[in-house]
Amino acid sequence: MRVALELRDFAKYPFLKESQQFMGRNADTIEEFLHSNSGKIALRHAMGRVRAALRASEQREEIQDLPADSLGVKISVSGYVLARIIVSCAGDRALVERLARYEAFRAYRFLIDEEEEKRSFVAGSIGMNVAGPALPVIQYVEIVAGLHEERWRLVNRDVQDGKVRVPPAEMNELLREQVRVILLRQLPLRVPETVCRLLLPHTEEIKGIYQQTMLEQFGSVEEEAFPPCMQALSAALTGGTNIPHSGRFALTAFLHNIGMASTEIISLYCRAPDFDLSKTQYQVEHISGRGGTEYTAPSCAAMRTYGICVHSDSLCEKINHPLNYYRIRKKKGKKPDAAGATEASQS
């Protein structure tokens, strides 16, 4: 199905081939473009795009007004391209993941207000049919691989005739995730070393912003602020006890999410009776994003399902994720009251 795209659509969905075709062929090299006036403006736009990807949560991030003229649209699309180049030169998978997530959410914000015909066209361009009430099982499983909420698990879905039924609201969420998955597969780009050297001041600035963001969000790692489940898993490891695979995944993802370096995480596993350096290094790097997806620690509901939610206290009853527990404890700097902890553990 072909749909007549408007000028602003190229700025809304710069990942479409139509957006790239609109840009046309440019005789300039990337280096020449970066030195041009248009390139300098596009680079500022790209840096703003990456900063937006790093700083605000999806729920609070405001999308800037769309350009209305041809030059503005070209600057916007060029900024999208340069943003991908910048995070690729930075060589940090976490930055790649953040940009892909931001771009997916940005597109999603436009898609949910589109007419059905255009929304279906954009979805079809990335291999997803949103017109029907269901998705093929194989495609559904591929899309939700990075979603860890219990509701997305196949056992919790209505499956009929090889298709998974998906309500309209959830179809929009899956469309956003499909955009993220597609964009993530394309990154990092193979960027010439000359271009990365030229962009070095910008990649260093982005790295600094990301580090500062992590410090503001979690600060230095404080084990006393760990939720009870993570304290138990960590204590089991340091005590020389093997923990199940689900526990290793949860603890590794949690430690990575709060900013612990991979080498420090690996060192925690040294006391495990079945410790294998090469296997542990692979698993830690995979969970941390080296394999293409930066995983988030399981939710409290998932921890209960896995049977590794233990010693819950009064704060556990008020939150739904171990990372939220850690953030709150870091801010309060004190433990939940003993009485509340006793009541929670007995519930």
Secondary structure, DSSP 4 states (H G I P E B T S, - for coil): ------HHHHHH-TTSHHHHHHH----S-HHHHHHSHHHHHHHHHHHHHHHHHHHS-TTTPPPPPPP-SHHHHHHHHHHHHHHHHHHHHHT-HHHHHHHHHHHHHHHHHHHTTS-HHHHHHHHHHTT---SSSEEEHHHHHHHGGG--SGGGSGGGS-EETTEEE--HHHHHHHHHHHHHHHHHHT-S----HHHHHHTHHHHHHHHHHHHHHHHHHH-S--GGGS-HHHHHHHHHHHTT----HHHHHHHHHHHHHTT--HHHHHHHGGGSTT--HHHHHHHHHIIIIITS----PPPHHHHHHHT---S--TTGGG-SSHHHHHHHHHHH-SPPPHHHHHHHHH-
